[in-house]
Amino acid sequence: MDYQITLMYPTHVEKTVTRADLPAEYAQLKTANAPNVSWGEDTDRSLIVQVADDYCVVSMASDDDYFYLQTSDDDELVTIIMGGVDGQVPKGALVDRELGLEALLRVDDWPALLTEYTWVSAY
């Protein structure tokens, strides 16, 4: 199982890492590089994690819909960098950085990923 790591700054860099290498690579990601980690892009099931130094935002595409993983119901919109540009997400979608890694490592059990976490429509 492979994951794509994308760094937007100071230059655009993409690399593919294995499941075994993901935890060490994830630990090195820094907000200043506007990083994201993705799995399953261009498929009907995908997970994208926007990684910051002290939080992350986990986005899921499933069954032609998009969702955020949320750990609180705080719907106040906050601005973060997503894919190198400003984007707004509900404050409740700013989750513990390690939760993003945990979700990425669980993509091989999609039904559990859907039921064991709280997902809220991105629309």
C-alpha positions in Angstrom: 0.0 0.0 0.0 1.5 3.3 -1.1 0.8 6.9 0.0 1.6 10.2 -1.7 3.3 13.0 0.2 3.2 16.4 -1.3 5.1 19.4 -0.1 4.0 22.8 -1.5 6.8 25.1 -0.2 9.5 26.2 -0.8 9.2 24.1 -4.0 6.6 21.6 -5.1 7.8 18.1 -4.2 5.9 14.8 -4.4 7.1 11.4 -3.3 5.5 8.0 -2.8 6.1 6.1 0.4 5.1 2.7 1.7 2.9 1.9 4.7 6.0 0.8 6.5 7.8 4.1 5.9 4.8 6.4 6.5 5.1 6.9 10.3 8.7 8.1 10.0 8.0 10.3 7.0 4.8 11.8 8.6 6.8 12.6 11.8 9.1 14.9 9.8 6.4 17.0 8.1 6.4 20.7 9.0 3.7 23.4 8.6 6.1 25.6 6.7 6.1 23.1 3.8 2.2 23.0 3.5 2.3 19.2 3.4 -0.4 16.8 2.7 -0.5 13.0 2.6 -2.9 11.2 0.4 -4.1 7.7 -0.3 -6.4 6.6 -3.2 -6.5 9.9 -5.0 -8.3 9.6 -8.4 -10.4 6.7 -7.0 -13.9 6.6 -5.5 -12.4 6.2 -2.1 -9.6 8.5 -0.9 -8.2 10.1 2.2 -6.2 13.4 2.2 -4.5 14.7 5.3 -3.4 18.3 5.5 -0.6 18.3 8.1 0.4 21.1 10.4 2.8 21.1 13.3 0.2 20.6 16.0 -3.0 19.5 14.2 -4.2 18.1 10.9 -7.3 18.1 8.7 -8.5 14.7 7.4 -10.7 14.8 4.3 -12.4 11.7 2.8 -14.0 11.1 -0.5 -16.4 8.2 -0.5 -19.4 7.3 -2.7 -19.2 10.6 -4.6 -19.3 12.7 -1.4 -16.7 14.5 0.6 -16.3 14.5 4.4 -14.1 15.9 7.2 -13.1 13.9 10.2 -14.3 15.8 13.3 -13.7 15.4 17.0 -16.0 18.2 18.0 -19.1 19.8 16.6 -17.6 23.3 16.5 -18.8 24.6 13.1 -17.0 28.0 13.2 -15.0 28.3 10.0 -11.3 28.8 10.3 -8.7 29.4 7.5 -5.9 26.9 7.0 -3.5 26.2 4.1 -4.8 23.4 2.0 -2.8 22.3 -1.0 -0.8 25.5 -0.8 -3.8 27.9 -0.8 -6.0 29.3 1.9 -9.1 27.2 2.6 -11.8 27.2 5.2 -12.8 24.2 7.4 -15.0 23.9 10.5 -12.9 24.3 13.6 -14.1 20.8 14.7 -12.1 19.4 11.7 -8.8 20.6 13.2 -7.9 17.3 14.9 -4.8 15.9 16.7 -2.0 15.5 14.2 -1.5 11.8 15.2 -5.2 11.1 14.4 -4.3 11.8 10.7 -1.6 9.2 10.7 -3.9 6.8 12.5 -6.6 7.3 9.8 -4.1 6.8 7.0 -2.9 3.6 8.4 -6.5 2.3 8.6 -7.5 2.8 4.9 -7.2 -1.0 4.4 -10.3 -1.4 6.6 -12.6 1.1 4.9 -15.8 0.0 6.7 -14.2 0.5 10.1 -12.8 3.9 9.0 -16.3 4.9 8.1 -17.9 3.8 11.4 -15.3 4.3 14.1 -14.7 8.0 13.4 -17.1 10.9 13.1 -17.3 12.2 9.5 -19.2 15.4 8.6 -20.1 16.5 5.1 -17.7 19.0 3.6 -20.5 20.9 2.0 
